[in-house]
Amino acid sequence: MIFEEELKDLIQKSLQTCFKVKKDSPPIIIEIPKEKKYGEFTSNVAMQLTKVLRKPPFELATQLSEKIKMDLPRGPLKDKIQKVEVVHPGFINFYLSPDARYDLLVHVLKEKENFGRSTFGQKKKVQIEFVSANPTGPLSVAHGRQAAVGDALANIMNFVGFHVTKEFYVNDEGNQINLLGRSIEFRTREILGEEIQFPAEGYQGDYISEMAKIFLEKNKISSVKNLEGKTAAIQQFGVDYLLEVIKKELDDFGVHFDIWSYQSKIATKQNIESVLDFLGEKGFLYEKEGALWFKSTDFGDDKDRVVEKSDGSHTYLTPDIVYHRDKFKRGFDKVINIWGPDHHGYILRLKAAVEALGYEQDDLVVLIVQLATIYRHGQPISMSTRRGQYISLREVMEEVGVDAARFFFLMRRISAHLDFDLELAKKQTPENPVYYIQYAHARVYSIFEKAKETSLSLKNSHFSRLKEVEEFDLLDKIAQFPEILVACTQQYNPFPLVSYLQEVAILFHKFYEKHRVLNEEDKDLSAERLALIEATCIVLANGLRLVGVSAPKKM
């Protein structure tokens, strides 16, 4: 937030003078009021102090505001704060001056594509593991939403000073992979003329039959007899084939991972034994009914968990413990997992394991991204991966385009179920949020082109003519961009940025429809308004880039 730190410092100094309050007690919170009539910034510091100083908050706020007004002319906010006002029950509201907005405009035009970039993250190493779909079929809509969220969050965190690694974890072992192999093999036998009963739990999508055909052709197999001994080969073919499909879909979706990790390479027998030995030496394991149990209740889980069954096989938790030890050993300060809602009950046991390994539970952040329902012509499309009756991410991309797909996947908080309207996503009207934002960006470039055809300049180093309500509203919204990005990282959610971009577009269109930008009879005002829309364009382009959506110059 522009001027936030200077404002906090001003309030702190006034607190110390008025009430001898020590620094950082209480923490000074600066917020943006919900209504413009209450100014551009507000603080409830007086209400926080009322119990400590045993005075009514309005009285404290009044006394503090008078001291702030006295200190303003001697500080960095001189000529930046136009008015300081106290309102019941004890809020102190701050109103920016025109000069403050002009300074902001100069700053945005200078920073351009770096506006909003900061050192907030302090170069902390963060790993975000997301999608991590089992290679048992093409990516679903649920995977698409997770991909959009993970990629946008990584972009934003990198932009504000974190060092983010994006990782896809390939579950290339286990029951689902075995089932994939069997499903393909059954289809190969069908193709070769054998009468079989396809397993009810098998993967029944058309893609399984296509893969069976490809396997037979690739290996020149023409009889059932030649399939003997090929079970492992069929399974590996299925994993490799679908992994390439997934990589291509993600690439086309604009999501690129820094690291592809494989369960088969990380959760090896040796690594599993090493982790179990470590936990055993720490006293966190015990035997019961022939199985090996992890004392996860010692770390906040609701019950202890089996890590090794009585037959010697391991539960899903065991390789996940190995994988997370591997993550932390790579030196990440924070590990973020993005999962679907079916994994919600898995969080406590994994956090327990992380603490048992010697790390802080808070070093692991698990984000649950709720599912999305796809609507066509007002009707929901049913989805089931195993039955093959579902709309894939590929189909959504091809129907509405990558930009609309990515944006729509981000249009609700990750904790909320998402309704994705295919018809709305295809519309080229203001009803479509992504079109509305992109059109604002393109409209600015259209105005620039018209300006070049005249004698009007796009450059202006001095500002004094911007005074309209719509101009200040737009500038105040632009000023919030850095704060919005930090909020996204604090909430681990790109939604605030998506919502913000819509608000910027609304204010821009409102300004444009009410005020003429190009006027050869008033070249100074035209130049200043060109600067204003250029700053708008910068924020829209920066924001769209971070959420992975293009910023077209023509539409």
C-alpha positions as a printed NumPy array, in Angstrom:
array([[  0.   ,   0.   ,   0.   ],
       [  1.479,   3.338,  -1.069],
       [  2.334,   5.576,   1.933],
       [  1.422,   2.805,   4.424],
       [  4.811,   2.607,   6.127],
       [  5.151,   6.412,   6.346],
       [  1.67 ,   6.611,   7.849],
       [  2.441,   3.9  ,  10.413],
       [  5.618,   5.726,  11.398],
       [  3.736,   9.006,  11.778],
       [  1.099,   7.412,  14.021],
       [  3.741,   5.619,  16.083],
       [  5.684,   8.8  ,  16.785],
       [  2.515,  10.636,  17.742],
       [  1.535,   7.776,  20.072],
       [  4.878,   7.933,  21.821],
       [  4.578,  11.677,  22.288],
       [  0.941,  11.706,  23.411],
       [  0.698,   8.576,  25.534],
       [  4.285,   7.293,  25.976],
       [  3.242,   4.12 ,  24.156],
       [  6.178,   1.866,  23.335],
       [  7.013,   1.078,  19.742],
       [  4.996,  -1.792,  18.19 ],
       [  2.546,  -1.841,  21.119],
       [ -0.165,  -2.06 ,  19.933],
       [  0.49 ,  -3.041,  16.305],
       [ -0.662,  -0.247,  14.039],
       [ -3.057,  -1.457,  11.377],
       [ -3.763,   0.671,   8.325],
       [ -6.737,  -0.317,   6.185],
       [ -8.65 ,   0.98 ,   3.202],
       [-12.183,   2.075,   4.2  ],
       [-15.053,   0.306,   2.466],
       [-16.665,   3.649,   1.676],
       [-14.867,   6.518,  -0.053],
       [-16.46 ,   9.077,   2.252],
       [-14.16 ,   7.804,   5.019],
       [-10.995,   8.657,   3.126],
       [ -8.27 ,   6.57 ,   1.533],
       [ -6.854,   5.09 ,   4.77 ],
       [ -8.181,   4.401,   8.245],
       [ -6.727,   3.158,  11.548],
       [ -8.442,   1.722,  14.626],
       [ -5.361,   2.215,  16.832],
       [ -7.332,   4.351,  19.322],
       [ -9.802,   1.531,  19.921],
       [ -6.928,  -0.874,  20.491],
       [ -5.517,   1.489,  23.137],
       [ -8.712,   2.154,  25.073],
       [ -8.236,  -0.722,  27.565],
       [ -4.553,   0.033,  28.064],
       [ -4.986,   3.785,  28.62 ],
       [ -8.468,   3.523,  30.185],
       [ -9.928,   6.32 ,  28.117],
       [-12.816,   6.353,  25.62 ],
       [-11.586,   5.569,  22.089],
       [-13.108,   8.715,  20.583],
       [-11.244,  10.89 ,  23.104],
       [ -7.986,   9.061,  22.382],
       [ -8.497,   9.309,  18.629],
       [ -9.215,  13.038,  18.861],
       [ -6.094,  13.727,  20.927],
       [ -3.951,  11.549,  18.663],
       [ -5.297,  13.107,  15.456],
       [ -4.435,  16.609,  16.698],
       [ -0.847,  15.533,  17.325],
       [ -0.699,  13.889,  13.882],
       [ -1.877,  17.132,  12.257],
       [  0.918,  19.015,  14.055],
       [  3.554,  16.478,  12.948],
       [  2.439,  16.22 ,   9.307],
       [  4.197,  19.338,   7.974],
       [  7.569,  18.1  ,   9.292],
       [  7.449,  14.557,   7.885],
       [  7.639,  12.693,   4.567],
       [  3.855,  12.917,   4.186],
       [  3.956,  16.693,   3.978],
       [  1.5  ,  17.765,   1.241],
       [  0.391,  14.124,   0.862],
       [ -2.333,  14.014,   3.533],
       [ -5.017,  16.605,   2.9  ],
       [ -7.235,  15.912,   5.887],
       [ -7.277,  13.867,   9.103],
       [-10.694,  13.134,  10.572],
       [-12.036,  11.251,  13.583],
       [-15.322,   9.338,  13.421],
       [-17.159,   7.322,  16.053],
       [-16.403,   5.114,  17.818],
       [-12.73 ,   6.056,  17.342],
       [-11.516,   5.592,  13.786],
       [ -8.895,   7.973,  12.454],
       [ -9.408,   8.548,   8.725],
       [ -6.833,   9.981,   6.323],
       [ -7.604,  11.73 ,   3.053],
       [ -4.959,  11.965,   0.341],
       [ -4.148,  15.21 ,  -1.398],
       [ -4.022,  15.591,  -5.199],
       [ -0.207,  15.818,  -4.95 ],
       [ -0.111,  12.343,  -3.39 ],
       [ -1.977,  10.938,  -6.37 ],
       [  0.294,  12.731,  -8.82 ],
       [  3.366,  11.293,  -7.081],
       [  1.815,   7.844,  -7.355],
       [  1.223,   8.349, -11.063],
       [  4.842,   9.341, -11.621],
       [  5.953,   6.264,  -9.67 ],
       [  3.806,   3.858, -11.705],
       [  4.984,   5.316, -15.02 ],
       [  8.579,   4.985, -13.878],
       [  8.277,   1.407, -12.589],
       [  6.151,   0.11 , -15.502],
       [  6.3  ,  -3.719, -15.574],
       [  7.979,  -3.671, -12.151],
       [  5.183,  -1.761, -10.451],
       [  4.014,  -3.946,  -7.577],
       [  7.288,  -5.834,  -7.344],
       [  8.699,  -5.876,  -3.822],
       [ 11.049,  -7.56 ,  -1.365],
       [  8.208,  -8.659,   0.922],
       [  9.168, -12.329,   0.592],
       [ 12.775, -11.686,   1.668],
       [ 14.001, -14.335,  -0.809],
       [ 12.539, -17.127,   1.296],
       [ 12.59 , -20.464,  -0.521],
       [  9.11 , -21.803,  -1.155],
       [  8.056, -25.003,  -2.858],
       [  4.564, -25.25 ,  -4.331],
       [  3.525, -28.753,  -5.3  ],
       [  0.312, -28.819,  -7.293],
       [ -1.769, -30.822,  -9.755],
       [  0.3  , -34.002,  -9.138],
       [ -2.363, -35.979, -10.971],
       [ -2.048, -39.736, -11.071],
       [ -1.077, -40.607, -14.659],
       [ -4.272, -42.608, -15.126],
       [ -6.069, -40.306, -17.541],
       [ -6.145, -36.832, -19.103],
       [ -6.362, -33.877, -16.732],
       [ -9.797, -33.123, -15.346],
       [-11.431, -29.782, -14.646],
       [-10.458, -30.177, -10.972],
       [ -6.822, -30.487, -12.028],
       [ -7.288, -27.437, -14.231],
       [ -8.446, -25.314, -11.32 ],
       [ -5.543, -26.5  ,  -9.177],
       [ -3.127, -25.735, -12.022],
       [ -4.477, -22.206, -12.448],
       [ -4.315, -21.545,  -8.696],
       [ -0.829, -22.992,  -8.18 ],
       [  0.716, -21.257, -11.178],
       [ -0.804, -17.85 , -10.392],
       [  0.182, -18.099,  -6.715],
       [  3.756, -18.97 ,  -7.683],
       [  3.902, -16.02 , -10.103],
       [  2.639, -13.602,  -7.467],
       [  4.947, -14.894,  -4.74 ],
       [  7.968, -14.618,  -7.025],
       [  6.943, -11.055,  -7.916],
       [  6.884,  -9.954,  -4.271],
       [ 10.247, -11.393,  -3.353],
       [  9.899, -15.105,  -2.639],
       [ 11.981, -17.7  ,  -4.464],
       [  9.394, -20.245,  -5.595],
       [  9.926, -23.715,  -7.039],
       [  6.945, -25.293,  -8.814],
       [  6.845, -29.069,  -8.548],
       [  4.713, -31.891,  -9.946],
       [  4.844, -35.173,  -8.027],
       [  4.16 , -38.208, -10.202],
       [  2.459, -41.05 ,  -8.359],
       [  3.765, -43.737, -10.696],
       [  3.25 , -46.627,  -8.277],
       [  0.393, -48.162,  -6.332],
       [ -3.047, -49.641,  -6.819],
       [ -4.333, -47.032,  -9.274],
       [ -1.346, -47.542, -11.554],
       [ -1.822, -51.299, -11.385],
       [ -5.501, -50.813, -12.265],
       [ -4.536, -48.623, -15.216],
       [ -2.279, -51.345, -16.553],
       [ -4.982, -53.998, -16.153],
       [ -7.564, -51.755, -17.828],
       [ -5.359, -51.275, -20.897],
       [ -4.521, -54.971, -21.027],
       [ -8.205, -55.942, -20.941],
       [ -8.879, -53.609, -23.865],
       [ -5.995, -55.085, -25.852],
       [ -7.48 , -58.541, -25.359],
       [-10.894, -57.278, -26.488],
       [ -9.373, -55.772, -29.623],
       [ -7.658, -59.074, -30.372],
       [-11.002, -60.884, -30.172],
       [-10.971, -62.38 , -26.702],
       [-14.286, -62.364, -24.85 ],
       [-13.65 , -60.875, -21.422],
       [-15.541, -59.373, -18.512],
       [-14.123, -55.873, -18.063],
       [-13.62 , -55.151, -14.337],
       [-16.245, -52.799, -12.91 ],
       [-13.58 , -50.775, -11.101],
       [-11.449, -50.402, -14.247],
       [-10.869, -47.177, -16.184],
       [-13.526, -47.122, -18.881],
       [-12.805, -43.972, -20.851],
       [-12.313, -44.073, -24.609],
       [ -8.699, -43.082, -24.087],
       [ -8.007, -46.555, -22.613],
       [ -9.103, -48.228, -25.858],
       [ -7.012, -45.763, -27.877],
       [ -3.966, -46.55 , -25.771],
       [ -4.575, -50.285, -26.198],
       [ -4.598, -49.868, -29.982],
       [ -1.407, -47.821, -29.922],
       [  0.353, -50.382, -27.723],
       [ -0.601, -53.245, -30.054],
       [  0.495, -51.342, -33.157],
       [  3.726, -50.123, -31.605],
       [  4.694, -53.632, -30.499],
       [  3.294, -55.364, -33.617],
       [  1.107, -57.667, -31.526],
       [ -1.616, -59.454, -33.493],
       [ -2.692, -62.292, -31.181],
       [ -3.638, -62.776, -27.541],
       [ -0.823, -65.285, -27.222],
       [  1.726, -62.552, -27.898],
       [  0.404, -60.61 , -24.893],
       [  1.752, -63.17 , -22.469],
       [  4.355, -61.64 , -20.156],
       [  3.532, -58.106, -21.316],
       [  1.599, -56.944, -18.209],
       [  4.45 , -54.839, -16.785],
       [  5.269, -53.411, -20.212],
       [  1.623, -52.428, -20.783],
       [  1.484, -50.694, -17.405],
       [  4.707, -48.754, -18.017],
       [  3.508, -47.801, -21.497],
       [  0.28 , -46.462, -19.996],
       [  2.101, -44.371, -17.408],
       [  4.575, -42.944, -19.919],
       [  1.89 , -42.233, -22.514],
       [ -0.464, -40.465, -20.118],
       [  2.355, -38.526, -18.526],
       [  3.201, -37.077, -21.939],
       [ -0.475, -36.228, -22.427],
       [ -0.544, -34.45 , -19.061],
       [  2.674, -32.539, -19.789],
       [  1.326, -31.39 , -23.158],
       [ -1.974, -30.283, -21.622],
       [ -0.19 , -28.293, -18.925],
       [  2.163, -26.773, -21.478],
       [ -0.784, -25.665, -23.615],
       [ -2.438, -24.3  , -20.462],
       [  0.635, -22.152, -19.824],
       [  1.729, -24.045, -16.706],
       [  5.378, -25.044, -16.596],
       [  6.97 , -26.886, -13.685],
       [ 10.535, -26.453, -12.461],
       [ 10.745, -30.019, -11.159],
       [  9.02 , -33.3  , -11.975],
       [  9.466, -35.736,  -9.086],
       [  8.612, -39.431,  -9.177],
       [  7.394, -41.583,  -6.312],
       [  9.327, -44.525,  -7.722],
       [ 12.583, -42.573,  -7.417],
       [ 11.966, -40.835,  -4.082],
       [  9.994, -43.388,  -2.053],
       [ 12.451, -46.202,  -2.661],
       [ 12.69 , -49.182,  -0.323],
       [ 15.915, -47.766,   1.087],
       [ 14.426, -44.316,   1.721],
       [ 11.314, -45.794,   3.318],
       [ 13.435, -47.914,   5.675],
       [ 15.532, -44.867,   6.529],
       [ 12.455, -42.794,   7.47 ],
       [ 10.924, -45.614,   9.525],
       [ 14.24 , -46.152,  11.291],
       [ 14.395, -42.457,  12.128],
       [ 10.837, -42.359,  13.486],
       [ 11.433, -45.584,  15.396],
       [ 14.59 , -44.261,  17.048],
       [ 12.642, -41.185,  18.128],
       [ 10.027, -43.406,  19.757],
       [  7.256, -42.377,  17.378],
       [  6.408, -45.894,  16.151],
       [  4.891, -48.94 ,  17.835],
       [  3.637, -52.383,  16.835],
       [  0.032, -53.441,  17.218],
       [ -1.861, -56.38 ,  15.685],
       [  1.131, -57.177,  13.506],
       [  1.227, -53.701,  11.954],
       [  3.544, -50.735,  12.521],
       [  1.804, -47.586,  13.767],
       [  2.871, -43.928,  13.775],
       [  2.045, -42.008,  16.979],
       [  0.448, -39.161,  15.063],
       [ -1.817, -38.307,  18.018],
       [  1.308, -37.037,  19.804],
       [  1.321, -34.237,  17.214],
       [ -2.352, -33.304,  17.044],
       [ -3.868, -35.991,  14.804],
       [ -7.216, -37.475,  15.86 ],
       [ -5.874, -41.046,  15.805],
       [ -2.634, -42.946,  15.216],
       [ -1.9  , -44.121,  11.682],
       [ -0.599, -47.391,  10.227],
       [  2.589, -46.939,   8.195],
       [  3.364, -50.625,   7.591],
       [  0.654, -53.274,   7.312],
       [  0.902, -56.76 ,   8.781],
       [  1.771, -58.152,   5.335],
       [  4.788, -55.831,   5.101],
       [  3.274, -53.438,   2.541],
       [  3.067, -49.721,   3.266],
       [  0.101, -47.375,   3.482],
       [ -0.212, -44.224,   1.333],
       [  1.12 , -42.175,   4.238],
       [  4.555, -43.812,   4.291],
       [  5.847, -42.695,   0.861],
       [  4.323, -39.263,   1.527],
       [  6.399, -38.951,   4.704],
       [  9.48 , -39.866,   2.667],
       [  8.589, -37.292,   0.01 ],
       [  8.119, -34.507,   2.543],
       [ 11.402, -35.285,   4.245],
       [ 12.945, -34.997,   0.777],
       [ 11.27 , -31.597,   0.299],
       [ 12.564, -30.125,   3.537],
       [ 16.026, -31.559,   3.029],
       [ 16.205, -29.477,  -0.13 ],
       [ 16.171, -26.37 ,   2.051],
       [ 12.705, -24.913,   1.537],
       [ 11.521, -22.461,   4.192],
       [  7.913, -23.165,   3.324],
       [  6.306, -26.136,   1.597],
       [  2.872, -25.599,   0.04 ],
       [  0.691, -28.502,  -1.101],
       [ -2.345, -27.811,  -3.268],
       [ -4.88 , -30.627,  -2.981],
       [ -8.462, -31.421,  -3.879],
       [-11.218, -31.648,  -1.229],
       [-11.042, -35.457,  -1.101],
       [ -7.697, -35.08 ,   0.715],
       [ -8.956, -32.822,   3.514],
       [ -8.824, -35.576,   6.131],
       [ -5.202, -36.253,   5.261],
       [ -3.859, -32.909,   6.483],
       [ -3.469, -33.607,  10.21 ],
       [ -1.578, -36.861,   9.769],
       [  0.872, -35.311,   7.297],
       [  1.46 , -32.266,   9.488],
       [  2.054, -34.66 ,  12.383],
       [  4.654, -36.478,  10.29 ],
       [  6.382, -33.213,   9.409],
       [  6.723, -32.311,  13.088],
       [  7.93 , -35.831,  13.921],
       [ 10.646, -35.371,  11.289],
       [ 11.871, -32.323,  13.197],
       [ 10.229, -29.463,  11.331],
       [  7.533, -26.979,  12.319],
       [  3.987, -27.91 ,  11.348],
       [  3.446, -24.376,  10.066],
       [  6.291, -24.91 ,   7.598],
       [  3.821, -27.098,   5.692],
       [  0.818, -25.286,   4.221],
       [ -1.935, -27.409,   2.717],
       [ -4.399, -25.595,   0.457],
       [ -7.646, -27.353,  -0.372],
       [ -9.032, -26.209,  -3.713],
       [-12.723, -26.953,  -3.978],
       [-14.179, -28.605,  -7.05 ],
       [-15.625, -26.898, -10.101],
       [-18.9  , -27.734, -11.807],
       [-19.001, -27.129, -15.532],
       [-22.237, -25.762, -16.954],
       [-23.341, -25.783, -20.58 ],
       [-26.607, -24.048, -21.485],
       [-27.447, -23.854, -17.803],
       [-27.051, -27.585, -17.219],
       [-24.244, -29.141, -15.128],
       [-22.041, -31.721, -16.842],
       [-21.57 , -34.869, -14.753],
       [-18.025, -36.015, -14.198],
       [-16.482, -39.384, -13.391],
       [-12.889, -40.157, -14.365],
       [-13.225, -43.903, -14.033],
       [-16.418, -44.161, -16.116],
       [-14.914, -41.802, -18.678],
       [-17.972, -39.531, -18.495],
       [-16.351, -36.191, -17.857],
       [-15.264, -33.021, -19.568],
       [-11.49 , -32.718, -19.556],
       [ -9.278, -29.686, -19.159],
       [ -8.368, -30.09 , -22.842],
       [-12.019, -29.779, -23.851],
       [-12.485, -26.645, -21.739],
       [ -9.364, -25.041, -23.236],
       [-10.487, -25.829, -26.775],
       [-14.026, -24.568, -26.167],
       [-13.386, -21.28 , -24.339],
       [ -9.661, -20.626, -24.833],
       [ -6.787, -20.656, -22.366],
       [ -7.29 , -17.083, -21.142],
       [-10.926, -17.564, -20.21 ],
       [-10.249, -21.001, -18.727],
       [ -7.46 , -19.754, -16.455],
       [ -9.338, -16.646, -15.386],
       [-12.628, -18.427, -14.692],
       [-10.853, -21.063, -12.596],
       [ -9.642, -18.224, -10.339],
       [-12.928, -16.34 , -10.018],
       [-13.807, -17.706,  -6.599],
       [-11.799, -18.153,  -3.439],
       [-10.2  , -21.586,  -3.384],
       [-12.354, -22.514,  -0.379],
       [-15.528, -21.992,  -2.434],
       [-17.068, -24.333,  -4.983],
       [-16.755, -22.909,  -8.5  ],
       [-19.526, -22.849, -11.107],
       [-17.896, -22.554, -14.543],
       [-20.31 , -21.333, -17.219],
       [-18.919, -22.313, -20.619],
       [-21.336, -20.069, -22.517],
       [-20.417, -17.01 , -20.433],
       [-16.696, -17.735, -20.843],
       [-17.105, -17.625, -24.637],
       [-19.012, -14.341, -24.763],
       [-17.248, -11.258, -26.086],
       [-19.347,  -8.861, -24.057],
       [-18.938,  -6.975, -20.759],
       [-20.766,  -9.866, -19.052],
       [-17.594, -11.926, -19.449],
       [-15.149, -10.705, -16.765],
       [-11.943, -11.673, -18.581],
       [-13.147, -10.08 , -21.819],
       [-14.107,  -6.93 , -19.887],
       [-10.604,  -6.62 , -18.414],
       [ -8.785,  -7.419, -21.655],
       [-11.007,  -4.958, -23.504],
       [ -9.989,  -2.212, -21.048],
       [ -6.335,  -2.952, -21.804],
       [ -6.943,  -2.973, -25.573],
       [ -8.989,   0.209, -25.372],
       [ -6.022,   2.054, -23.86 ],
       [ -3.85 ,   1.03 , -26.801],
       [ -6.558,   2.163, -29.191],
       [ -6.491,   5.588, -27.545],
       [ -2.684,   5.636, -27.785],
       [ -2.925,   4.986, -31.537],
       [ -5.383,   7.843, -31.96 ],
       [ -3.103,  10.117, -29.938],
       [ -0.213,   9.344, -32.279],
       [ -2.319,  10.5  , -35.214],
       [ -2.655,  13.904, -33.571],
       [ -0.16 ,  16.296, -32.04 ],
       [ -0.981,  15.083, -28.532],
       [  1.875,  13.744, -26.419],
       [  1.787,  10.572, -24.349],
       [  4.448,  11.951, -21.998],
       [  3.975,  14.337, -19.114],
       [  6.283,  14.926, -16.142],
       [  4.011,  17.391, -14.351],
       [  0.47 ,  16.831, -13.142],
       [ -2.079,  19.29 , -11.841],
       [ -5.164,  18.981, -14.033],
       [ -6.441,  15.597, -12.868],
       [ -9.137,  16.47 , -10.361],
       [-12.287,  14.595, -11.369],
       [-13.773,  12.032,  -8.971],
       [-13.419,   9.264, -11.564],
       [ -9.737,  10.142, -12.06 ],
       [ -8.958,  10.014,  -8.351],
       [-10.987,   6.826,  -7.901],
       [ -8.928,   5.179, -10.626],
       [ -5.638,   6.424,  -9.164],
       [ -6.594,   5.267,  -5.67 ],
       [ -7.401,   1.813,  -7.028],
       [ -4.086,   1.673,  -8.922],
       [ -2.296,   2.525,  -5.673],
       [ -3.683,  -0.649,  -4.072],
       [ -1.93 ,  -3.01 ,  -6.515],
       [  1.186,  -3.73 ,  -4.375],
       [ -0.981,  -4.338,  -1.304],
       [ -3.269,  -6.706,  -3.223],
       [ -0.293,  -8.829,  -4.275],
       [  0.944,  -9.104,  -0.69 ],
       [ -2.592, -10.029,   0.412],
       [ -2.6  , -12.868,  -2.128],
       [  0.591, -14.306,  -0.613],
       [ -0.691, -13.906,   2.936],
       [ -3.933, -15.685,   2.061],
       [ -2.204, -18.184,  -0.28 ],
       [ -4.891, -17.347,  -2.807],
       [ -4.757, -15.472,  -6.149],
       [ -8.446, -14.545,  -5.92 ],
       [ -7.88 , -11.028,  -4.465],
       [ -5.897, -10.125,  -7.597],
       [ -8.628, -11.428,  -9.924],
       [-11.259,  -9.44 ,  -8.057],
       [ -9.009,  -6.367,  -8.058],
       [ -8.469,  -6.473, -11.834],
       [-12.215,  -6.498, -12.342],
       [-12.523,  -3.422, -10.12 ],
       [ -9.794,  -1.589, -12.058],
       [-11.544,  -2.361, -15.346],
       [-14.871,  -1.119, -14.005],
       [-13.341,   2.169, -12.83 ],
       [-11.467,   2.632, -16.1  ],
       [-14.562,   2.106, -18.248],
       [-16.522,   4.432, -15.959],
       [-13.851,   7.127, -16.344],
       [-13.623,   6.656, -20.112],
       [-17.382,   6.858, -20.655],
       [-17.665,  10.091, -18.664],
       [-14.511,  11.982, -19.658],
       [-12.867,  12.699, -22.972],
       [ -9.208,  11.672, -23.028],
       [ -8.08 ,  13.296, -26.286],
       [ -8.849,  16.974, -26.74 ],
       [ -6.614,  19.062, -28.998],
       [ -8.085,  22.206, -27.461],
       [ -6.704,  21.223, -24.051],
       [ -3.431,  19.429, -24.723],
       [ -2.179,  19.568, -21.139],
       [ -5.246,  17.807, -19.766],
       [ -5.09 ,  15.286, -22.605],
       [ -1.458,  14.509, -21.794],
       [ -2.272,  13.967, -18.132],
       [ -5.211,  11.705, -18.967],
       [ -3.014,   9.738, -21.351],
       [ -0.608,   9.239, -18.452],
       [ -3.495,   8.118, -16.262],
       [ -4.69 ,   5.48 , -18.716],
       [ -1.102,   4.384, -19.316],
       [ -0.787,   3.705, -15.573],
       [ -4.064,   1.799, -15.739],
       [ -2.72 ,  -0.217, -18.625],
       [  0.454,  -1.024, -16.667],
       [ -1.516,  -2.38 , -13.712],
       [ -3.856,  -4.409, -15.917],
       [ -0.94 ,  -5.895, -17.879],
       [  1.048,  -6.711, -14.737],
       [ -1.942,  -8.312, -13.065],
       [ -3.014, -10.331, -16.089],
       [  0.536, -11.575, -16.574],
       [  0.647, -12.822, -12.981],
       [ -2.574, -14.819, -13.337],
       [ -1.376, -16.223, -16.654],
       [ -3.765, -14.358, -18.949],
       [ -2.741, -12.406, -22.04 ],
       [ -3.091,  -8.627, -22.285],
       [ -4.072,  -7.983, -25.929],
       [ -3.458,  -4.644, -27.614],
       [ -6.28 ,  -5.205, -30.088],
       [ -9.623,  -6.963, -29.766]])
